Amino acid sequence: MARIVVVGDGPGGLSAALFLAKAGHEVTVFGQDQTPMHYAQLHNYLGVPDVAGPDFQRAAREQVAGLGADVVAAEVTDLEGAGDTFIVHTNTRPPTPTDYLVLAGGKSAQPLARRLGLSVTDGRVGVDAEYRTPVDRVYAIGRLVRPDRSQAIISAGAGAVAALDILSREAGTDVHDWDTPPGQD
């Protein structure tokens, strides 16, 4: 199984972590639980008629951790590439090696993106339709890609797209993530 580090614990990062952890990969989410969601009230998140941002964040973090992801309260201070592995440095843990990076931290992730050699133009990192950056095995989602048109459900969808691309790459074939309801196998 692949090792994946998600930098950022908003809807995009947690969505990516959810899909990846559910598939059995080793997932670590680094964030400080200080996303803009703590100042939001969601009335337009499909399937959720009305929820306070902090309540949404708490439920999402619990769901991701319940699937086996390690959700760590830490600031990522540096990233480096080392062959086929990236090394993630934080303010609280020893360096963490990883096979894939998902950058989901908005403005705070811009210096990290630059550290990896990514171009940040007008606050945006360029990505393709799968949220892949020009650096192999590095994805960028959320406000790092759409700083002026960010929204929780859009960011969560971007996290899911990036995760499905990683899952497909690891499987060597397209991966779809859906479950059959109990009793209907």
KOLTORDO-558627 format. One record per residue (C-alpha): x, y, z; residue in three letters; residue number from 1. Coordinates in nm, 2 decimals, m for minus. Each point is the difference from the previous one (the first is absolute). Layout:
X | Y | Z | residu | num
X | Y | Z | Ala | NUM
...
This chain:
X | Y | Z | residu | num
0.00 | 0.00 | 0.00 | Met | 1
0.11 | 0.36 | m0.07 | Ala | 2
0.09 | 0.25 | 0.26 | Arg | 3
m0.18 | 0.33 | m0.05 | Ile | 4
0.03 | 0.33 | 0.18 | Val | 5
m0.27 | 0.26 | m0.02 | Val | 6
0.10 | 0.35 | 0.10 | Val | 7
m0.31 | 0.18 | 0.11 | Gly | 8
m0.31 | m0.12 | 0.19 | Asp | 9
m0.29 | 0.19 | m0.16 | Gly | 10
m0.26 | m0.17 | m0.21 | Pro | 11
0.23 | m0.07 | m0.29 | Gly | 12
0.28 | m0.15 | 0.20 | Gly | 13
m0.24 | m0.21 | 0.22 | Leu | 14
m0.19 | m0.12 | m0.31 | Ser | 15
0.32 | m0.12 | m0.16 | Ala | 16
0.10 | m0.17 | 0.32 | Ala | 17
m0.33 | m0.17 | 0.04 | Leu | 18
0.01 | m0.17 | m0.34 | Phe | 19
0.36 | m0.10 | 0.04 | Leu | 20
m0.03 | m0.13 | 0.35 | Ala | 21
m0.32 | m0.19 | m0.09 | Lys | 22
0.20 | m0.18 | m0.27 | Ala | 23
0.26 | m0.11 | 0.26 | Gly | 24
0.28 | 0.24 | m0.08 | His | 25
0.23 | 0.15 | 0.27 | Glu | 26
m0.14 | 0.36 | 0.03 | Val | 27
0.13 | 0.28 | 0.22 | Thr | 28
m0.18 | 0.33 | 0.01 | Val | 29
0.20 | 0.29 | 0.13 | Phe | 30
m0.21 | 0.31 | 0.10 | Gly | 31
m0.07 | 0.23 | 0.28 | Gln | 32
m0.38 | 0.00 | m0.01 | Asp | 33
0.00 | 0.37 | m0.08 | Gln | 34
m0.17 | m0.01 | m0.34 | Thr | 35
m0.25 | 0.26 | m0.12 | Pro | 36
m0.27 | m0.26 | 0.06 | Met | 37
0.01 | 0.12 | 0.37 | His | 38
m0.17 | 0.32 | m0.12 | Tyr | 39
m0.25 | m0.16 | m0.23 | Ala | 40
m0.36 | m0.11 | 0.01 | Gln | 41
m0.08 | m0.26 | m0.27 | Leu | 42
m0.34 | 0.02 | m0.17 | His | 43
0.11 | m0.13 | m0.34 | Asn | 44
0.19 | m0.31 | 0.07 | Tyr | 45
m0.18 | m0.29 | m0.18 | Leu | 46
m0.16 | m0.23 | 0.25 | Gly | 47
0.05 | 0.23 | 0.29 | Val | 48
m0.29 | 0.25 | 0.03 | Pro | 49
0.17 | 0.22 | 0.26 | Asp | 50
0.32 | m0.04 | 0.21 | Val | 51
0.24 | 0.23 | 0.18 | Ala | 52
0.35 | m0.01 | m0.14 | Gly | 53
0.16 | m0.11 | 0.33 | Pro | 54
m0.25 | m0.28 | 0.03 | Asp | 55
0.07 | m0.11 | m0.36 | Phe | 56
0.37 | 0.00 | 0.06 | Gln | 57
m0.03 | m0.20 | 0.32 | Arg | 58
m0.22 | m0.26 | m0.17 | Ala | 59
0.23 | m0.02 | m0.30 | Ala | 60
0.32 | m0.04 | 0.21 | Arg | 61
m0.17 | m0.27 | 0.21 | Glu | 62
m0.11 | m0.18 | m0.32 | Gln | 63
0.35 | 0.01 | m0.16 | Val | 64
0.17 | m0.12 | 0.32 | Ala | 65
m0.26 | m0.27 | 0.04 | Gly | 66
0.11 | m0.14 | m0.34 | Leu | 67
0.36 | m0.02 | 0.12 | Gly | 68
0.15 | 0.33 | m0.11 | Ala | 69
0.24 | 0.16 | 0.25 | Asp | 70
m0.13 | 0.35 | 0.05 | Val | 71
0.28 | 0.20 | 0.15 | Val | 72
m0.01 | 0.35 | 0.15 | Ala | 73
0.32 | 0.14 | m0.15 | Ala | 74
0.13 | 0.26 | m0.23 | Glu | 75
0.20 | m0.12 | m0.30 | Val | 76
0.31 | 0.21 | 0.00 | Thr | 77
0.19 | m0.15 | m0.30 | Asp | 78
m0.03 | m0.25 | m0.28 | Leu | 79
0.28 | m0.16 | m0.20 | Glu | 80
0.03 | m0.26 | m0.27 | Gly | 81
0.23 | m0.29 | 0.05 | Ala | 82
0.00 | m0.23 | m0.30 | Gly | 83
m0.34 | m0.17 | m0.02 | Asp | 84
m0.09 | 0.13 | 0.35 | Thr | 85
m0.10 | 0.33 | 0.14 | Phe | 86
0.10 | 0.10 | 0.35 | Ile | 87
m0.24 | 0.21 | 0.21 | Val | 88
0.13 | 0.20 | 0.28 | His | 89
m0.23 | 0.13 | 0.28 | Thr | 90
0.03 | 0.20 | 0.31 | Asn | 91
m0.09 | m0.30 | 0.23 | Thr | 92
0.11 | m0.32 | m0.16 | Arg | 93
0.31 | m0.16 | m0.15 | Pro | 94
0.02 | 0.02 | m0.38 | Pro | 95
m0.27 | m0.21 | m0.17 | Thr | 96
0.08 | m0.18 | m0.33 | Pro | 97
m0.28 | m0.03 | m0.25 | Thr | 98
m0.07 | m0.12 | m0.35 | Asp | 99
m0.26 | 0.26 | m0.09 | Tyr | 100
m0.08 | 0.35 | 0.12 | Leu | 101
m0.34 | 0.17 | m0.01 | Val | 102
0.04 | 0.38 | 0.06 | Leu | 103
m0.33 | 0.13 | 0.13 | Ala | 104
0.10 | 0.28 | 0.22 | Gly | 105
m0.09 | 0.32 | m0.19 | Gly | 106
0.22 | 0.30 | 0.04 | Lys | 107
0.21 | m0.17 | 0.27 | Ser | 108
0.10 | m0.27 | m0.25 | Ala | 109
0.13 | 0.24 | m0.26 | Gln | 110
0.36 | 0.01 | 0.14 | Pro | 111
m0.01 | m0.38 | 0.03 | Leu | 112
m0.11 | m0.03 | m0.37 | Ala | 113
0.29 | 0.23 | m0.10 | Arg | 114
0.24 | m0.20 | 0.20 | Arg | 115
m0.09 | m0.30 | m0.22 | Leu | 116
0.07 | 0.21 | m0.31 | Gly | 117
m0.37 | 0.07 | m0.08 | Leu | 118
m0.09 | 0.34 | m0.15 | Ser | 119
m0.25 | 0.20 | 0.20 | Val | 120
m0.16 | 0.27 | m0.22 | Thr | 121
m0.26 | 0.24 | 0.13 | Asp | 122
m0.03 | m0.23 | 0.31 | Gly | 123
m0.07 | m0.31 | m0.22 | Arg | 124
0.19 | m0.32 | m0.06 | Val | 125
m0.07 | m0.14 | m0.35 | Gly | 126
m0.15 | m0.34 | m0.01 | Val | 127
m0.16 | m0.23 | m0.26 | Asp | 128
m0.35 | m0.14 | 0.01 | Ala | 129
0.11 | m0.26 | 0.27 | Glu | 130
0.16 | 0.27 | 0.21 | Tyr | 131
0.35 | m0.13 | m0.08 | Arg | 132
0.27 | 0.26 | 0.01 | Thr | 133
0.30 | 0.00 | m0.24 | Pro | 134
0.19 | m0.18 | 0.28 | Val | 135
m0.07 | m0.37 | m0.02 | Asp | 136
m0.20 | m0.13 | 0.30 | Arg | 137
m0.09 | 0.35 | 0.13 | Val | 138
m0.36 | 0.12 | m0.01 | Tyr | 139
m0.14 | 0.34 | 0.08 | Ala | 140
m0.36 | 0.06 | 0.09 | Ile | 141
m0.23 | 0.26 | 0.17 | Gly | 142
0.10 | 0.36 | 0.04 | Arg | 143
0.35 | m0.08 | m0.12 | Leu | 144
m0.16 | m0.05 | m0.35 | Val | 145
m0.31 | 0.22 | 0.03 | Arg | 146
0.08 | 0.28 | 0.25 | Pro | 147
m0.28 | 0.23 | m0.12 | Asp | 148
m0.27 | m0.26 | m0.07 | Arg | 149
0.04 | m0.25 | 0.28 | Ser | 150
m0.30 | m0.17 | 0.17 | Gln | 151
m0.01 | m0.30 | 0.23 | Ala | 152
m0.18 | m0.24 | m0.23 | Ile | 153
0.23 | 0.10 | m0.30 | Ile | 154
0.31 | m0.06 | 0.22 | Ser | 155
m0.13 | m0.33 | 0.12 | Ala | 156
m0.07 | m0.11 | m0.35 | Gly | 157
0.35 | 0.10 | m0.11 | Ala | 158
0.14 | m0.21 | 0.29 | Gly | 159
m0.21 | m0.30 | m0.12 | Ala | 160
0.13 | 0.04 | m0.36 | Val | 161
0.36 | 0.01 | 0.11 | Ala | 162
m0.05 | m0.30 | 0.23 | Ala | 163
m0.16 | m0.20 | m0.28 | Leu | 164
0.29 | 0.08 | m0.23 | Asp | 165
0.25 | m0.12 | 0.27 | Ile | 166
m0.21 | m0.32 | 0.05 | Leu | 167
m0.02 | m0.06 | m0.38 | Ser | 168
0.37 | 0.06 | m0.03 | Arg | 169
0.08 | m0.25 | 0.28 | Glu | 170
m0.24 | m0.26 | m0.14 | Ala | 171
0.12 | 0.04 | m0.36 | Gly | 172
m0.36 | 0.04 | m0.12 | Thr | 173
m0.29 | 0.24 | 0.05 | Asp | 174
m0.14 | m0.02 | 0.35 | Val | 175
m0.36 | 0.08 | 0.09 | His | 176
m0.10 | 0.05 | 0.36 | Asp | 177
m0.36 | m0.11 | 0.07 | Trp | 178
m0.14 | m0.25 | 0.24 | Asp | 179
m0.29 | m0.23 | m0.04 | Thr | 180
m0.26 | 0.04 | 0.27 | Pro | 181
m0.02 | m0.29 | 0.25 | Pro | 182
m0.21 | m0.30 | m0.13 | Gly | 183
0.04 | 0.11 | m0.36 | Gln | 184
0.32 | m0.18 | m0.10 | Asp | 185
